[in-house]
Amino acid sequence: MSSCDGFDVPTHRTRNGGIVTGWAIMYIVAGVLALIGAGLLLALVRPQSAGKVYAYRMIGIMALAGAASLAASAAALKAWSVAP
């Protein structure tokens, strides 16, 4: 943990000594969720069984919604962690 104006900012040291903050990790996870969601929805272009269509549609939409929510939270965390 590092301190920034009296507030503890969670960080993670990488192997090469760089620091990855919580909001950066959140952006990475949001990107992965967006890729998974988009991949599942794009898979609906090919003919699928009714069960697969339902599952791919539901999981794809939820993954994209999770990605959008997580990216918005990461943007807010980044904005709040920067000193004015």
All heavy atoms as an XYZ file, in Angstrom:
595
protein
N       0.838     -1.174      0.000
C       0.000      0.000      0.000
C       0.889      1.246      0.000
O       1.850      1.334      0.731
C      -0.868      0.028      1.237
C      -1.895     -1.034      1.311
S      -3.301     -0.303      0.641
C      -4.633     -1.199      1.196
N       0.527      2.203     -0.798
C       1.244      3.470     -0.791
C       0.296      4.554     -0.315
O      -0.911      4.423     -0.384
C       1.771      3.800     -2.193
O       0.694      4.039     -3.054
N       0.857      5.625      0.179
C       0.030      6.688      0.731
C       0.038      7.888     -0.201
O       1.073      8.279     -0.714
C       0.555      7.094      2.103
O      -0.262      8.091      2.646
N      -1.127      8.453     -0.422
C      -1.277      9.627     -1.277
C      -2.158     10.625     -0.533
O      -3.363     10.439     -0.460
C      -1.891      9.223     -2.618
S      -2.204     10.600     -3.725
N      -1.564     11.646      0.047
C      -2.295     12.665      0.814
C      -3.092     12.059      1.967
O      -4.229     12.433      2.224
C      -3.238     13.466     -0.090
C      -2.486     14.286     -1.121
O      -1.320     14.639     -0.840
O      -3.062     14.563     -2.171
N      -2.496     11.080      2.653
C      -3.153     10.494      3.804
C      -4.085      9.348      3.487
O      -4.602      8.712      4.379
N      -4.339      9.073      2.220
C      -5.216      7.966      1.827
C      -4.362      6.814      1.328
O      -3.388      7.010      0.618
C      -6.179      8.395      0.719
C      -7.125      9.483      1.139
C      -6.923     10.792      0.736
C      -8.203      9.191      1.946
C      -7.780     11.793      1.124
C      -9.075     10.184      2.341
C      -8.867     11.488      1.933
N      -4.740      5.613      1.711
C      -4.022      4.448      1.224
C      -4.537      4.079     -0.158
O      -5.735      3.914     -0.361
C      -4.213      3.259      2.171
C      -3.442      3.429      3.465
O      -2.401      4.102      3.430
O      -3.884      2.881      4.490
N      -3.619      3.976     -1.115
C      -3.971      3.621     -2.482
C      -3.475      2.201     -2.729
O      -2.277      1.949     -2.644
C      -3.307      4.596     -3.496
C      -3.648      4.207     -4.910
C      -3.718      6.015     -3.193
N      -4.383      1.235     -2.985
C      -3.933     -0.140     -3.200
C      -3.153     -0.253     -4.506
O      -3.561      0.281     -5.532
C      -5.234     -0.936     -3.265
C      -6.279      0.057     -3.611
C      -5.813      1.379     -3.085
N      -2.030     -0.911     -4.437
C      -1.192     -1.101     -5.618
C      -0.676     -2.530     -5.647
O      -0.733     -3.255     -4.657
C       0.015     -0.142     -5.617
O       0.783     -0.388     -4.440
C      -0.415      1.298     -5.644
N      -0.147     -2.924     -6.782
C       0.445     -4.239     -6.948
C       1.717     -4.057     -7.758
O       1.685     -3.472     -8.844
C      -0.525     -5.168     -7.685
C       0.065     -6.480     -8.041
N       0.342     -7.439     -7.102
C       0.454     -6.991     -9.218
C       0.872     -8.485     -7.699
N       0.952     -8.237     -8.983
N       2.816     -4.549     -7.251
C       4.080     -4.443     -7.976
C       4.196     -5.558     -9.006
O       3.915     -6.718     -8.701
C       5.265     -4.513     -7.018
C       5.386     -3.290     -6.176
C       6.856     -2.986     -5.941
N       6.963     -1.732     -5.210
C       7.172     -0.573     -5.790
N       7.304     -0.493     -7.082
N       7.266      0.525     -5.080
N       4.596     -5.201    -10.209
C       4.792     -6.194    -11.257
C       6.209     -6.738    -11.153
O       7.027     -6.246    -10.386
C       4.568     -5.577    -12.648
O       5.493     -4.514    -12.842
C       3.146     -5.057    -12.776
N       6.518     -7.721    -11.958
C       7.849     -8.343    -11.908
C       8.966     -7.373    -12.259
O      10.057     -7.459    -11.724
C       7.897     -9.524    -12.863
C       7.087    -10.687    -12.392
C       7.248    -11.861    -13.313
N       6.331    -12.917    -12.905
C       6.133    -14.012    -13.576
N       6.765    -14.211    -14.701
N       5.299    -14.911    -13.139
N       8.688     -6.444    -13.164
C       9.734     -5.515    -13.573
C       9.762     -4.261    -12.706
O      10.423     -3.281    -13.046
C       9.589     -5.148    -15.050
C       8.277     -4.465    -15.351
O       7.471     -4.240    -14.454
N       8.055     -4.143    -16.611
N       9.051     -4.263    -11.592
C       9.110     -3.139    -10.666
C       8.053     -2.081    -10.882
O       7.947     -1.157    -10.091
N       7.253     -2.182    -11.952
C       6.191     -1.209    -12.184
C       5.043     -1.410    -11.212
O       4.941     -2.443    -10.555
N       4.194     -0.424    -11.096
C       3.063     -0.512    -10.183
C       1.773     -0.504    -10.990
O       1.570      0.335    -11.860
C       3.074      0.663     -9.180
C       4.297      0.556     -8.281
C       1.810      0.681     -8.354
C       4.432      1.691     -7.300
N       0.909     -1.469    -10.708
C      -0.402     -1.541    -11.344
C      -1.429     -1.201    -10.275
O      -1.483     -1.836     -9.232
C      -0.682     -2.947    -11.906
C      -2.064     -3.018    -12.516
C       0.375     -3.328    -12.927
N      -2.218     -0.181    -10.504
C      -3.216      0.225     -9.516
C      -4.517     -0.533     -9.714
O      -4.716     -1.209    -10.730
C      -3.477      1.736     -9.616
O      -3.885      2.037    -10.940
C      -2.244      2.531     -9.272
N      -5.418     -0.391     -8.747
C      -6.682     -1.100     -8.794
C      -7.515     -0.758    -10.006
O      -8.138     -1.630    -10.620
N      -7.529      0.526    -10.399
C      -8.347      0.899    -11.558
C      -7.802      0.309    -12.845
O      -8.569     -0.013    -13.743
C      -8.522      2.419    -11.663
C      -7.266      3.208    -11.708
C      -6.633      3.810    -10.666
C      -6.464      3.501    -12.857
N      -5.496      4.446    -11.096
C      -5.369      4.281    -12.435
C      -6.577      3.178    -14.203
C      -4.391      4.730    -13.311
C      -5.601      3.625    -15.086
C      -4.518      4.398    -14.623
N      -6.484      0.130    -12.939
C      -5.921     -0.474    -14.155
C      -6.328     -1.939    -14.260
O      -6.663     -2.428    -15.349
C      -4.401     -0.337    -14.156
N      -6.322     -2.631    -13.126
C      -6.753     -4.025    -13.120
C      -8.231     -4.113    -13.490
O      -8.649     -5.014    -14.228
C      -6.480     -4.653    -11.742
C      -4.966     -4.718    -11.502
C      -7.102     -6.041    -11.631
C      -4.575     -5.082    -10.094
N      -9.030     -3.181    -13.003
C     -10.456     -3.171    -13.321
C     -10.671     -2.962    -14.820
O     -11.548     -3.588    -15.424
C     -11.171     -2.084    -12.523
C     -11.250     -2.398    -11.040
S     -11.819     -1.016    -10.046
C     -13.535     -0.929    -10.526
N      -9.877     -2.075    -15.442
C      -9.981     -1.879    -16.890
C      -9.617     -3.154    -17.645
O     -10.243     -3.497    -18.652
C      -9.073     -0.746    -17.357
C      -9.667      0.632    -17.236
C      -8.951      1.675    -16.652
C     -10.933      0.920    -17.725
C      -9.481      2.952    -16.553
C     -11.477      2.186    -17.630
C     -10.744      3.195    -17.048
O     -11.282      4.451    -16.954
N      -8.608     -3.869    -17.179
C      -8.200     -5.109    -17.850
C      -9.311     -6.146    -17.768
O      -9.660     -6.789    -18.770
C      -6.891     -5.641    -17.229
C      -5.732     -4.682    -17.549
C      -6.586     -7.050    -17.704
C      -4.466     -4.955    -16.771
N      -9.897     -6.313    -16.584
C     -10.987     -7.278    -16.418
C     -12.203     -6.862    -17.255
O     -12.860     -7.707    -17.869
C     -11.352     -7.430    -14.928
C     -12.584     -8.301    -14.749
C     -10.176     -7.995    -14.154
N     -12.492     -5.568    -17.313
C     -13.603     -5.086    -18.138
C     -13.350     -5.397    -19.614
O     -14.282     -5.786    -20.340
C     -13.802     -3.588    -17.941
N     -12.129     -5.253    -20.061
C     -11.792     -5.585    -21.445
C     -11.976     -7.062    -21.751
O     -12.500     -7.433    -22.809
N     -11.566     -7.904    -20.804
C     -11.742     -9.345    -20.987
C     -13.230     -9.698    -21.042
O     -13.665    -10.478    -21.904
C     -11.026    -10.123    -19.858
C     -11.397    -11.596    -19.877
C      -9.519     -9.956    -19.969
N     -14.015     -9.123    -20.142
C     -15.464     -9.369    -20.156
C     -16.093     -8.904    -21.469
O     -16.967     -9.579    -22.017
C     -16.135     -8.666    -18.983
C     -16.006     -9.321    -17.617
C     -16.621     -8.430    -16.550
C     -16.659    -10.684    -17.616
N     -15.659     -7.761    -21.965
C     -16.206     -7.240    -23.225
C     -15.864     -8.169    -24.385
O     -16.721     -8.423    -25.254
C     -15.680     -5.832    -23.486
N     -14.650     -8.686    -24.414
C     -14.269     -9.608    -25.486
C     -15.073    -10.908    -25.421
O     -15.525    -11.424    -26.454
C     -12.774     -9.917    -25.409
C     -11.842     -8.782    -25.814
C     -10.391     -9.179    -25.563
C     -12.044     -8.443    -27.278
N     -15.254    -11.428    -24.224
C     -16.036    -12.656    -24.069
C     -17.487    -12.423    -24.499
O     -18.064    -13.217    -25.244
C     -15.966    -13.161    -22.621
C     -14.562    -13.674    -22.311
C     -17.008    -14.254    -22.363
C     -14.315    -13.979    -20.853
N     -18.075    -11.324    -24.028
C     -19.465    -11.020    -24.385
C     -19.649    -10.816    -25.873
O     -20.594    -11.342    -26.478
N     -18.748    -10.057    -26.476
C     -18.845     -9.827    -27.918
C     -18.648    -11.123    -28.696
O     -19.334    -11.380    -29.689
C     -17.817     -8.780    -28.349
N     -17.725    -11.961    -28.236
C     -17.497    -13.246    -28.901
C     -18.716    -14.144    -28.856
O     -19.067    -14.789    -29.849
N     -19.382    -14.166    -27.707
C     -20.586    -14.992    -27.593
C     -21.712    -14.463    -28.471
O     -22.443    -15.243    -29.097
C     -21.033    -15.060    -26.135
C     -20.168    -15.939    -25.223
C     -20.587    -15.757    -23.777
C     -20.279    -17.393    -25.636
N     -21.868    -13.160    -28.522
C     -22.927    -12.604    -29.363
C     -22.611    -12.768    -30.846
O     -23.522    -12.997    -31.660
C     -23.162    -11.135    -29.013
C     -23.768    -10.893    -27.625
C     -23.888     -9.404    -27.352
C     -25.117    -11.570    -27.499
N     -21.347    -12.667    -31.207
C     -20.975    -12.887    -32.612
C     -21.136    -14.353    -33.012
O     -21.346    -14.661    -34.193
C     -19.545    -12.430    -32.863
C     -19.333    -10.922    -32.890
C     -17.855    -10.587    -33.004
C     -20.107    -10.304    -34.051
N     -21.048    -15.259    -32.040
C     -21.245    -16.680    -32.339
C     -22.686    -16.968    -32.752
O     -22.964    -18.012    -33.362
C     -20.871    -17.524    -31.127
N     -23.599    -16.052    -32.457
C     -25.006    -16.252    -32.824
C     -25.245    -16.079    -34.324
O     -26.340    -16.368    -34.810
C     -25.897    -15.280    -32.050
C     -25.947    -15.519    -30.534
C     -26.724    -14.411    -29.853
C     -26.554    -16.874    -30.242
N     -24.235    -15.608    -35.060
C     -24.370    -15.465    -36.510
C     -24.533    -16.847    -37.147
O     -25.292    -17.009    -38.102
C     -23.139    -14.725    -37.092
C     -23.165    -14.728    -38.601
C     -23.090    -13.310    -36.555
N     -23.834    -17.841    -36.595
C     -23.950    -19.212    -37.099
C     -25.188    -19.868    -36.508
O     -25.575    -19.557    -35.386
C     -22.703    -20.020    -36.701
C     -21.476    -19.594    -37.470
C     -20.245    -20.368    -37.023
N     -19.639    -19.578    -35.926
C     -19.292    -20.054    -34.748
N     -19.475    -21.321    -34.465
N     -18.757    -19.276    -33.838
N     -25.808    -20.778    -37.228
C     -26.986    -21.480    -36.685
C     -26.613    -22.279    -35.435
O     -25.603    -22.968    -35.396
C     -27.406    -22.426    -37.811
C     -26.764    -21.894    -39.037
C     -25.525    -21.177    -38.602
N     -27.430    -22.142    -34.395
C     -27.205    -22.828    -33.115
C     -28.516    -23.458    -32.669
O     -29.594    -23.095    -33.138
C     -26.741    -21.824    -32.049
C     -25.521    -21.019    -32.383
C     -24.234    -21.793    -32.228
O     -24.208    -22.849    -31.623
N     -23.158    -21.276    -32.802
N     -28.423    -24.358    -31.717
C     -29.636    -24.922    -31.126
C     -30.311    -23.850    -30.269
O     -29.699    -22.843    -29.902
C     -29.295    -26.146    -30.272
O     -28.541    -25.743    -29.144
N     -31.562    -24.077    -29.939
C     -32.321    -23.091    -29.166
C     -31.675    -22.843    -27.797
O     -31.623    -21.714    -27.317
C     -33.753    -23.559    -28.988
N     -31.175    -23.893    -27.179
C     -30.530    -23.749    -25.872
C     -29.263    -22.913    -25.938
O     -28.998    -22.076    -25.072
N     -28.460    -23.148    -26.981
C     -27.227    -22.375    -27.139
C     -27.529    -20.915    -27.443
O     -26.850    -20.023    -26.953
C     -26.347    -22.970    -28.238
C     -25.548    -24.149    -27.789
C     -24.549    -24.547    -28.859
C     -23.706    -25.712    -28.407
N     -22.702    -26.091    -29.397
N     -28.550    -20.674    -28.262
C     -28.917    -19.292    -28.580
C     -29.301    -18.560    -27.300
O     -28.849    -17.443    -27.043
C     -30.070    -19.239    -29.611
C     -30.651    -17.841    -29.709
C     -29.577    -19.713    -30.964
N     -30.123    -19.198    -26.473
C     -30.545    -18.573    -25.215
C     -29.345    -18.323    -24.306
O     -29.168    -17.228    -23.765
C     -31.564    -19.476    -24.503
C     -31.997    -18.951    -23.170
C     -32.907    -17.909    -23.085
C     -31.488    -19.478    -21.985
C     -33.314    -17.412    -21.865
C     -31.875    -18.987    -20.759
C     -32.785    -17.954    -20.702
O     -33.167    -17.454    -19.488
N     -28.497    -19.343    -24.130
C     -27.349    -19.215    -23.227
C     -26.353    -18.175    -23.742
O     -25.884    -17.324    -22.970
C     -26.670    -20.568    -23.068
N     -26.011    -18.226    -25.025
C     -25.051    -17.268    -25.574
C     -25.580    -15.850    -25.478
O     -24.845    -14.915    -25.167
C     -24.738    -17.588    -27.031
C     -23.844    -18.798    -27.247
C     -23.525    -19.664    -26.218
C     -23.330    -19.069    -28.505
C     -22.718    -20.761    -26.431
C     -22.510    -20.164    -28.725
C     -22.208    -21.007    -27.678
O     -21.409    -22.087    -27.893
N     -26.878    -15.681    -25.745
C     -27.466    -14.348    -25.685
C     -27.447    -13.807    -24.260
O     -27.034    -12.672    -24.016
C     -28.884    -14.381    -26.227
C     -29.507    -13.006    -26.368
C     -30.921    -13.088    -26.895
N     -30.929    -13.688    -28.232
C     -31.974    -14.334    -28.735
N     -33.069    -14.478    -28.037
N     -31.900    -14.834    -29.938
N     -27.865    -14.605    -23.310
C     -27.924    -14.155    -21.914
C     -26.525    -13.895    -21.350
O     -26.273    -12.859    -20.737
C     -28.654    -15.188    -21.041
C     -30.116    -15.306    -21.362
S     -31.015    -13.751    -21.205
C     -30.906    -13.494    -19.464
N     -25.605    -14.826    -21.555
C     -24.255    -14.666    -21.017
C     -23.537    -13.518    -21.713
O     -22.821    -12.733    -21.082
C     -23.462    -15.982    -21.131
C     -24.116    -17.063    -20.271
C     -22.018    -15.782    -20.704
C     -23.591    -18.458    -20.522
N     -23.730    -13.392    -23.027
C     -23.088    -12.301    -23.770
C     -23.563    -10.933    -23.317
O     -22.759    -10.024    -23.094
N     -24.870    -10.786    -23.144
C     -25.423     -9.503    -22.685
C     -24.946     -9.193    -21.268
O     -24.575     -8.066    -20.947
C     -26.965     -9.524    -22.755
C     -27.420     -9.559    -24.208
C     -27.572     -8.336    -22.041
C     -27.101     -8.328    -25.006
N     -24.949    -10.210    -20.388
C     -24.503     -9.981    -19.012
C     -23.019     -9.630    -18.958
O     -22.602     -8.779    -18.170
C     -24.801    -11.202    -18.150
C     -26.270    -11.364    -17.841
S     -26.654    -12.613    -16.599
C     -25.990    -14.091    -17.318
N     -22.206    -10.260    -19.798
C     -20.779     -9.953    -19.822
C     -20.538     -8.525    -20.312
O     -19.700     -7.799    -19.753
C     -20.033    -10.952    -20.704
N     -21.267     -8.104    -21.345
C     -21.112     -6.729    -21.831
C     -21.595     -5.710    -20.803
O     -20.971     -4.662    -20.615
C     -21.857     -6.548    -23.149
C     -21.225     -7.220    -24.368
C     -22.108     -7.027    -25.585
C     -19.840     -6.678    -24.628
N     -22.689     -6.024    -20.124
C     -23.180     -5.124    -19.077
C     -22.192     -5.047    -17.920
O     -21.932     -3.965    -17.376
C     -24.542     -5.595    -18.582
N     -21.623     -6.185    -17.547
C     -20.607     -6.190    -16.492
C     -19.377     -5.403    -16.886
O     -18.793     -4.685    -16.068
N     -18.979     -5.514    -18.149
C     -17.822     -4.772    -18.639
C     -18.080     -3.272    -18.592
O     -17.206     -2.494    -18.167
C     -17.469     -5.202    -20.061
N     -19.266     -2.852    -19.002
C     -19.594     -1.424    -18.984
C     -19.631     -0.896    -17.555
O     -19.103      0.187    -17.262
C     -20.949     -1.193    -19.675
N     -20.229     -1.660    -16.656
C     -20.318     -1.247    -15.258
C     -18.931     -1.186    -14.617
O     -18.603     -0.237    -13.893
C     -21.206     -2.233    -14.495
O     -21.227     -1.925    -13.134
N     -18.108     -2.182    -14.873
C     -16.768     -2.215    -14.298
C     -15.892     -1.101    -14.868
O     -15.111     -0.481    -14.138
C     -16.136     -3.578    -14.542
C     -14.858     -3.891    -13.783
C     -15.087     -3.780    -12.278
C     -14.371     -5.284    -14.140
N     -16.019     -0.816    -16.157
C     -15.245      0.271    -16.758
C     -15.667      1.623    -16.183
O     -14.818      2.494    -15.928
C     -15.408      0.266    -18.272
N     -16.967      1.803    -15.955
C     -17.432      3.055    -15.346
C     -16.917      3.189    -13.919
O     -16.499      4.275    -13.492
C     -18.960      3.111    -15.367
N     -16.911      2.093    -13.167
C     -16.385      2.121    -11.805
C     -14.884      2.404    -11.802
O     -14.381      3.127    -10.942
C     -16.656      0.795    -11.105
O     -18.030      0.587    -10.961
N     -14.159      1.835    -12.763
C     -12.726      2.078    -12.858
C     -12.437      3.536    -13.193
O     -11.508      4.139    -12.651
C     -12.101      1.166    -13.912
N     -13.243      4.111    -14.073
C     -13.057      5.524    -14.418
C     -13.313      6.413    -13.207
O     -12.571      7.377    -12.966
C     -13.992      5.911    -15.561
N     -14.338      6.084    -12.426
C     -14.622      6.861    -11.222
C     -13.503      6.700    -10.201
O     -13.063      7.684     -9.583
C     -15.955      6.429    -10.623
N     -13.019      5.474    -10.019
C     -11.928      5.237     -9.068
C     -10.674      5.988     -9.487
O      -9.976      6.574     -8.652
C     -11.648      3.740     -8.962
C     -10.551      3.322     -7.997
C     -10.938      3.700     -6.569
C     -10.309      1.823     -8.094
N     -10.386      5.987    -10.772
C      -9.210      6.709    -11.268
C      -9.366      8.215    -11.029
O      -8.428      8.871    -10.596
C      -9.013      6.433    -12.755
C      -7.793      7.089    -13.339
C      -7.649      6.755    -14.806
C      -6.439      7.447    -15.390
N      -6.307      7.201    -16.831
N     -10.549      8.736    -11.298
C     -10.779     10.175    -11.111
C     -10.687     10.549     -9.632
O     -10.156     11.610     -9.287
C     -12.148     10.562    -11.657
N     -11.175      9.699     -8.762
C     -11.149     10.006     -7.335
C      -9.766      9.821     -6.725
O      -9.474     10.411     -5.693
C     -12.143      9.122     -6.588
C     -13.564      9.406     -6.920
C     -14.074     10.585     -7.391
C     -14.651      8.512     -6.826
N     -15.430     10.458     -7.600
C     -15.808      9.200     -7.257
C     -14.779      7.186     -6.430
C     -17.061      8.606     -7.289
C     -16.025      6.598     -6.462
C     -17.146      7.309     -6.882
N      -8.917      8.986     -7.343
C      -7.600      8.723     -6.764
C      -6.562      9.765     -7.180
O      -5.483      9.812     -6.598
C      -7.127      7.329     -7.146
O      -6.868      7.251     -8.531
N      -6.872     10.581     -8.170
C      -5.937     11.607     -8.630
C      -6.130     12.858     -7.789
O      -7.247     13.326     -7.615
C      -6.170     11.924    -10.125
C      -5.272     13.056    -10.586
C      -5.938     10.677    -10.968
N      -5.028     13.378     -7.264
C      -5.116     14.583     -6.442
C      -5.531     15.782     -7.305
O      -5.058     15.916     -8.429
C      -3.790     14.872     -5.775
N      -6.422     16.652     -6.789
C      -6.881     17.798     -7.588
C      -5.800     18.829     -7.831
O      -4.854     18.972     -7.190
C      -8.008     18.391     -6.762
C      -7.905     17.802     -5.411
C      -7.042     16.593     -5.507
